[in-house]
Amino acid sequence: MDSILTTASVAPQRRADYWEEMVSQQFVPVRCQPDRGQGFAARIRARTLDAVTVCDVQSHGTDVLRTGRHVHESPGQFFLLSLQVDGCGRLDQQGRSAYLRPGDMALYDTAQPYALHFAAAQRQLVLRLPRAAMLQRGPGLEARVGVVLSGPSPAAKLVRDWTLQLAALDPWPSAPSRAAIAATLMDLVVDGLGALAPASPLSGLPKLAQAQALAEQRLDDPAFTVAAWAQALSISERYLRQLFAASGQSPAAYLWQRRLARAARGLRDPAQRGSSITAIALACGYSDSAHFSRAFRAAYGRAPRDYRQGPAD
């Protein structure tokens, strides 16, 4: 059965708020900022295909923002695959931007912040895909978000063709057929995305390895807090904590452990004999030498000066 949400019967002054309600109801909670100068109008038609939902989304110019706070308060359970049909748009996620023209597709992850930008009237078909089932089919799928899926890939072409045909299909298939089509469609999406090269060496790593690699790059920055860490990865602080849960260590504890380990190496490094203990602490992200001394003593059982002068362990 079709589910249709539209601003057609809503007073013009209420349409911006109603559009936000529409998108949040059909997908995940977001903030919407429509272009109020166009006499804004929008429509979403959703058709359920077992575990997959096919949504036909039409709107005037608008921005759709899913923030870290949204992710924290309502963890995402979906991947969304957009097929641009009319107009142009841009998807921003994980520090990447996918510019979408008619025929282009891009994946985004509701477990991470993202932004969609449409400067003018547009139409897209969006596949709402169950996140857990997709990750079972394609581990590491998070590394493929924010990348345009286009070109002659057979799997990508089939996803595009099937999505267009399903959006126009009438009557709708029977329940057993819907389940089979949904499973095949998810497999095709994974195959199409798997053919893409990761956007960068960092994004090709598993998410925990990404987080750890980024921390190593930023240990010397005192402003690199857990909040800044999550923001740099385009994920919520909650999701960052989940990544570290299996190790029994919080992100904050990991960050300070790595800073102290770097400081310990610096204190024993002959090349840094001429550097003061304060300078070494500053180079490891500490802005307060007294705080550094207390933390170092707690971790290594000795004051930084004694550790520096003592025999190697």
Protein Blocks (a to p, Z undefined) as FASTA:
>chain_A
ZZdddfklgcfklmmmmmmmmmmmmmcccdddddfknopadddddddehjbccddddddd
ddddddfklmmmmccfbdcddddfbdcddddeehiacdddehiacdddfkbccddddfbd
cddddddddfklmmmmmghklmmgoiacedjbfklmmmmmmmmmmmmgccdddfklmmmm
mmmmmmmmmmmmmmpccfbfklmpcfklmmmmmmmmmmmpmklcfklmmmmnopafklmm
mmmmmnopafklmmmmmmmmmmmmmmmmmklmmpcfklmmmmnopabfklmmmmmmmmno
pafklmmmmccZZ
